[in-house]
Amino acid sequence: MYNIYVTFECVPGKREEFVELVKSEGILDAIRAEDGNHRYEYFFSAHDEVKLLLIEAWETKAHQQVHMTQPHMAKLKQLKEGRITNTVIGEFAFV
């Protein structure tokens, strides 16, 4: 299993809007339907209104790399404009 986390710093007042657009534009469903996807889930910080966490679990790193080339990921990138100011990506393992 290949697991990554993505932390986003959002423009104040835009965090929920961003996630709602990802859902309403069908991007979330498209990602979850991709081959090799086991988890793709957003979490809101209870302490910081601009922080957003994404947890992804893929069958393999290759599956995640193919995911990044999908057309809906270009649309996701457009949705980030004006809503996301910083993105940090890292890998982790469940123990």
C-alpha positions in Angstrom: 0.0 0.0 0.0 1.2 3.5 -0.9 0.0 6.2 1.5 0.4 10.0 1.2 -0.8 13.0 3.0 -1.4 16.4 1.5 -1.8 19.5 3.7 -3.3 22.5 2.2 -3.3 26.1 3.5 -6.4 27.7 2.2 -7.4 31.3 1.6 -9.6 32.3 4.6 -13.2 31.4 4.0 -12.4 29.2 0.9 -11.6 25.8 2.5 -15.2 24.5 2.5 -15.8 26.0 -0.9 -12.9 24.2 -2.3 -14.0 20.8 -1.0 -17.6 21.4 -2.1 -16.4 22.2 -5.6 -14.2 19.1 -5.7 -17.4 17.1 -4.9 -19.9 18.9 -7.0 -17.6 18.9 -10.1 -17.4 15.1 -9.9 -13.7 15.1 -9.2 -13.9 13.3 -5.9 -16.0 10.5 -7.4 -13.7 10.2 -10.4 -10.6 9.9 -8.2 -12.2 7.3 -5.9 -13.2 5.2 -9.0 -9.6 5.2 -10.3 -7.8 1.9 -10.5 -5.7 1.2 -7.4 -7.4 3.8 -5.2 -8.3 2.7 -1.7 -8.8 6.0 0.1 -9.1 9.7 -0.9 -10.5 11.7 2.0 -10.4 15.3 3.2 -10.3 16.4 6.9 -10.8 19.9 8.3 -8.7 21.1 11.2 -10.7 21.8 14.3 -8.1 24.4 15.4 -7.2 26.3 12.2 -9.9 27.4 9.7 -7.4 27.5 6.8 -5.9 24.1 7.2 -7.1 21.1 5.2 -5.7 17.6 5.2 -6.1 15.0 2.5 -5.2 11.3 3.1 -4.7 9.1 0.0 -4.1 5.3 -0.1 -3.1 3.6 -3.3 -2.4 0.0 -4.2 1.1 1.1 -5.4 3.1 4.3 -6.0 2.6 3.6 -9.8 -1.2 3.9 -9.3 -0.8 7.2 -7.6 1.5 8.5 -10.4 -1.0 7.5 -13.0 -3.7 9.3 -11.0 -1.7 12.6 -11.3 -2.0 12.4 -15.1 -5.8 12.1 -15.2 -7.8 14.9 -16.8 -9.8 15.6 -13.6 -6.5 16.4 -11.9 -6.0 19.4 -14.3 -9.5 20.5 -13.3 -8.6 20.1 -9.6 -5.5 22.3 -10.1 -7.8 25.0 -11.6 -10.0 24.8 -8.5 -7.0 25.4 -6.2 -6.3 28.8 -7.9 -7.5 31.5 -5.6 -8.4 29.0 -2.9 -5.2 27.2 -1.9 -2.0 29.2 -1.0 0.3 26.3 0.0 0.5 22.6 -0.5 2.8 20.1 1.3 2.9 16.4 0.3 4.5 13.5 2.2 4.5 9.8 2.5 3.5 7.7 5.5 3.1 4.1 6.6 0.4 2.6 8.8 2.0 0.5 11.6 
